[in-house]
Amino acid sequence: MVATSTLNNKNSVCISELIQQSFQHAALTDFDYWDYVVPEPNFNETVFEERTCQSLVRMLESCLSKSKQTKLHCSKVLIPEKLTRRIAQDILRLSSTEPCGLRGCVIHVNLETGNICKRLDKIVYDPTVVPTFELTLVFKQDSGSWPSFRDFFPKACFAGGSKRTLILSPGFRLIKKKLYSLIGTVVEEC
């Protein structure tokens, strides 16, 4: 084929049709190529991650429930909606870069009330695995909420010692400490 600058109308339509077909064919070929190259999302992996997240949420809520009477000395702990789920998702994200993942994690759970940080519990996700990193989770007490009606009166006015309600803030701190690192102790905070 020889290209010249003197094309008649019929030839230019024919050439433009060929060019258009070529682009459509190239686009279709590229699309087919990427269909084979780009992996489809793994449904089983998504389901597994969701189950792991739910399991972690249950562990965190169980930790708070056990600490309610023993360490917090209160009858109720009010947790903001989806707080434990957000924490579990952050824990999964921080553990994704570790050699053993979440299985190599130890979580130290604390509560910050004012200037005091109270240790509540320690969660070991998989006790059969040697920990490769530690996470320190710090819940915060909601200081902006209204005080309880009971807080205005002496404790002698009410029967039954610990009827206090603890309200947690939607904010929290999560600190990661790698235990085995060539450059020494690495601390990440989110």
C-alpha positions, 0 to 999 in steps of 0.5 A: 500500500502506498500513501499519497496526499491525493486521496479521493473521498471513497478511499478516505472512508475506506481507510477510516473504516480500516483504522476504526476496525483496527482500533476496535480490534486492538482494544478488544485484544487488549481487553482480552489480554487483561482478562487473563492477566488480572487475577480475579478476587479470591472469594475464599480469602475474603470470607476467611479475612471476614471470619478472622475479623469477627473472631478478633472482635469477639476476643476484644469484646470478651476482654472488655467484658471480663475486665468489667468487674475485675479491673474496671469496677463497673457494671456496664461498659458502653462501646461506640458502634463498630469501634471493635470492628475498626480496631480489628481491621487495623490489627489485621492491617498491621499484622499483614506485613508480619511473617506469621501474620496475626498468628504471631501477635500478642495484644496488650489491652489498656484503658486510658482514664485521664492521666492513668493507663490501666492494663486490662488484659493480654490477648494471644491470638495463637498460643502455639506460635512464637510471637513476632510482634506485639500490639498495644491497644489503648482504649480511651474513656469518653470524657465528654459524656455527661456524668452519671446521676450516681456520681453526684451522691455519696456511694452510701446512698445506693446499695450494691457497690459497683453500678458505675457505667464506663463509656469508651471514646471512639478514639483509640491508640494502637502501637506496634512493636516488632520483636525480631528485627535486624534494625532493632526494635521498631515501633509504629503507632496508628 
